[in-house]
Amino acid sequence: MHASFFATAKEDLVQALTTLEAELGDRDYFGGEAFGFVDVALVPFTAWFHAYEKFGGVVAEELCPRLVAWAHRCKERNSVAMAIADPHKLYDFVLYLKQKFGAE
């Protein structure tokens, strides 16, 4: 794939993460004080933070620290901790797919 594709994809990712960070604001959860539907819908994507950093150089903790803190709060919930993908296993799976399909 062309380098400009990856640059555009990285810009889009950064824009999405900063938008989420702004929407979260200073609240504990997207709905305010209580864990809710939007949190349930978004929290699975936090498992990708490790892969974003390794593959794209996007460090979530530097870019959107409140979003990362929110992710940690969510993961303290047993229901989330039991259901969310392991970021390192997800990264390994992406490596496998890259190798299988020759995407370097």
HUURFEN-V50898 format. One record per residue. N is the residue number from 1. SS is DSSP state (H for helix, E for strand, - for the rest). Layout:
N/SS, N/SS
This chain:
1/-, 2/-, 3/H, 4/H, 5/H, 6/H, 7/H, 8/H, 9/H, 10/H, 11/H, 12/H, 13/H, 14/H, 15/H, 16/H, 17/H, 18/H, 19/H, 20/H, 21/H, 22/H, 23/H, 24/H, 25/-, 26/-, 27/-, 28/-, 29/E, 30/-, 31/-, 32/E, 33/-, 34/-, 35/-, 36/-, 37/H, 38/H, 39/H, 40/H, 41/H, 42/H, 43/H, 44/H, 45/H, 46/H, 47/H, 48/H, 49/H, 50/H, 51/H, 52/H, 53/H, 54/H, 55/H, 56/H, 57/-, 58/-, 59/-, 60/H, 61/H, 62/H, 63/H, 64/-, 65/H, 66/H, 67/H, 68/H, 69/H, 70/H, 71/H, 72/H, 73/H, 74/H, 75/H, 76/-, 77/-, 78/H, 79/H, 80/H, 81/H, 82/H, 83/H, 84/-, 85/-, 86/-, 87/H, 88/H, 89/H, 90/H, 91/H, 92/H, 93/H, 94/H, 95/H, 96/H, 97/H, 98/H, 99/H, 100/H, 101/H, 102/-, 103/-, 104/-
